[in-house]
């Protein structure tokens, strides 16, 4: 029996590692009432279909890469049409604990009407470090490593592991498909807060997760490294977020110097430096121009 009633899980895939996807499906499927894989034109889509057929789950296969925002919206629309009250959004690089959904659902049910989403503690699959929940401040954020049994208010949650009531999506709106991949979660959370909704991180719900292409080790710890195409959308989308009406001014004020530091770091230290700087400059240009969608330099 599913642990949490009326929950549909949406997993967006794009060229996934099939072994890792199988682990995710096997961990998640028993915890929810229904699971959809929304695939963004992966070359290995037939392997994805075969895995889904063997596990008795659903696949929606796109004919091109529509981006994370559009794919999530497709899955949400399927869940809404099927009458589900909640959606759980998941990345292909995540692995939930066996009780994650039940823990999230329990916290959601006790959080009141004006809750937009709850999310788990994310443990980096490479470093083993648990990410804190964040309240945006200026000049510095406030980071909280919640104690067992706690659900703490925060200002944003990453997409993967978010449990969202359908009524909140109906009030706040779908994901911003124009952002394509990066900061889709950040934009939706900012919009939720602007609508007067809360977000909460649940200490007892846990999930391993992998962000970025690799880690770059430096004094003080590891930094997440993305390739040039992701650096393009990261730079472009942060500029687009500066112009969104729901984006908090204090986040913009602290993000501009952060963007400058990242630009310098990826231009001067992290290889491939030349490709990185070109990608980020294109992102800055297109963000200022209001351009949305995928990186136009990627076929």
N, C-alpha and C positions, 0 to 999 in steps of 0.2 A: 504494500500500500504506500502511496506517496506520503511523505512526511508533512507536507504543507498543502492545503487544499487550494484549488483554483489558481495555480501558478503555472504560467507557460515560460519556458526558458528559450531565449533567442541567442544562438551562437553564430557570430559572423565569421566566415572563413575566407581566407585568401592564400592560396598555395600552402596549405598547412602541412606540417609533419604528421603523417597519418597515424604513426604510433602515439604521438602526444595527443592527437585529437581523439583517438580511441580511449586513452586514459581519462580524458576530460568527459567524454560521453558516458563512460561506464561509472564515473563518480557522480555525475550530475543527474543522469536519467532516473535513478530510483528516488530522487529527492523532489521531483516536480511531476505535475500532471501530464505535461506534454512538452516536447522539445523539438524546436525547429532549427535546422542548419540553413543559414542564408549564405550562399556562396557567391563570391564576386569574380566569377569567370576564372576559376583556378584551372591550371593545366591538368591537375590530377583530380578533376571533378568526378571521374568515373570511380576512382578509389573512394572518394567521399560518399558517392551514391551506394557503393557496395557496403561500406561501413554502416550507413544509415539503414539499408535494407536488412542487414544482419541484426541490427538492434531494434528494428521496428520504429524508427523515428522518421521525421519528415525532412525533406530537402526542398528548398527553393533555390534554383540555380539561375543566376543572372547571365546574360549574354555578353556583358562587359563589366569591368570594375566600376561600380557605382559609388564606391567609397563607404566608409563605416556609417556615416549618418544616414544615408539613403537606405542602406541594407538594414539597419536597425529599425527604421521607419516601416520597411516592408514587413519585417517580423512582427512589429507591434500591430500593424494593420491585420495580419493574420490572426494574432491572438485576440484582438478586439472583435473581429468577425466571428470567432469561435466562442465568444462569451466569457473569456478569462478576466478575472478581476485584478490580477497582478502579472507583471512581466519581470523576469530576471534576465538582465543583459550580461552577456559573457563574451570575452575574447577567446580566441583559439589557443592562446599561450598561457591560460590559467588552469589551475587545478584546485577545485574546492574541497574542503574537508567534508567528511561524510555527513556532518550535522549542520553544515553552513546555512542551507536554505531554511531549515527549521529554526535556527537561531535568529536569522534575519526576520523571518515571519513573526516570531514571538515579539521581537523588539518593535516591529512595525505596528502590530496590533495594540501595543500599549503606548504608542507615541502620539495618539490623537489624530484629528482630522487633517490638520494643516501640515502634514509630513509629506514631502515630495519623494524622498527615497531614503533607504538605509543601505549601508555598505559594510563589507567585512574588513578586517585587518589584512593588509596585503604584505606577504612575506616574499622578498625577492628570491627567485629560484636559484640565483647564482651566489649571492652574498649571504643569504640567510637572514638579512636584516628586515625587521618589520617597519613599515612606513607609518609615520604618525598621522593622525587626523589634524586638519589645519583650520584655524580661524585667521582670516586675512587681517593684517594690521599694517601700520606704517610707523616707522620704516621697516619693521620686521614682523613676520607672521608669528602667531602663537601656535606651537605644536604640542599635541597631547597624545601620549601613549596611555590609552584608557586602561583602567583596572578591570579585572575579571568581574563580570556582571554589569558593567557600565555600558550605556549608550550615550555618546557625547555629541553635542551639537558641533557641526563643522560647516564650513562655507563651500566646500566642494568635495565630490567623490569621483573617483575614476570610474569609467563606464563598467569595466568588468566587475561583476559581483553586485551591481546595483539592483535592488529589489524595489520596484516602483508600482504603486497603485495605479490602475488604469484611470481612475478619476483624476489623479494628479496630472497625468499626461493630457487628458481632455482639457484641463484648466490651463496648463502651462504651455502646451503645444508640443509638437514632435521635435525630434533632433534637427539641428540645422544642417541640411544635406549639402549646402554650399561650401561648408568648411572642408568637406571630403573626408579628412582623416584626423588631423590633430586639433585638439582643443574643443572637440564636439561636446565632450562631457563637461568641460569647464563652462562653455557658453550656456548649456542647458541648466546647469546648477546656478549660474548667475541669474538666469531668467526666472528660475524657481524662487530664488530669494527675493527678486524684485516683485514677484507676485505674492509675497508674504508667507511663503512656505519654508519649512525647516528641512534640514538634512542632518542625518545622524550616522555616526560610525559605531559599529557594534563590536565590543571587545571580544566577545565569546564566539563570533563568527570569523573563521579564518580561511585564507586561500593563498596558495603560492601563485606567483605571477612573474612574468618576464617582460621588461620594458626595454626598448632600444635594441640595436644590433649587437652591441658589446659594451663592456665596461672599460673605462680608461682610468687607470690607477694614478693617483696624484697624492701629494701631501695632504693629509686630512681625510682621505677616503677615496671612494670610487665615484666617477661621474658616468652618467649614461651617455652613450654615443650613438647617434643616428647617422645614416648615410646621407649623401647630398640631397636626394629627392625629398627625404623627410625634413631635412633642414630647410628646404624651400617652403614646405607647407607650414612648418612650425613658425618660421619668420613671418610669412604672409598672414597666417591666421591670427597671430598675436596682434598684428597691426589692424586686421579686420575687427578683432575684439575691442580694440581701443575705440572703435566707432559704433559699437553696438550699444543701444540705450540702456540695457540692463547691466552693463559691466561696471563694477564699483570703481569709483575714482581712486580709492586707495590702492586697488590692485594695479591700475594703470601706472600710478606714481611709483610703485616699487618695481613694476615689470620693465619699465623703460631702461633703468640702469642695468637690470639683469640681462636684458636683450643685448645691450652694448657689451657686457662682459662675455656673454656666450659668443657673440660675433667675433670678438678678439680671440677667444680661446680656440674656436674651431678654425679661425683663419691662420693663427700663428703656431698652434701646438698640435692639434689633432689632424692626422692624415685622413684623406687626401686634401691638403690645405687649399690648393688652387680650385678644385671642384667645389669644396665647401664654400669658399668665399663667393664664387660665381652663383651658386644656388641661393645663398642668403641674400645677395644683392638683388637677384631676380624676385625673391620673395618680398623683400622690402618694397621694390618697385610695384609689384602687383597688388600688394596690400594697400599701398597708398592710392592705387588706381581702382580699388574695390573689386578686383578680379577674384572669382570663386571657382570651385571645381578642382579637377586634378591638376598636377604639374603638367603644363603644356609641353615640356621637354621630354616627358616620359611617354613612350609609345604604348 
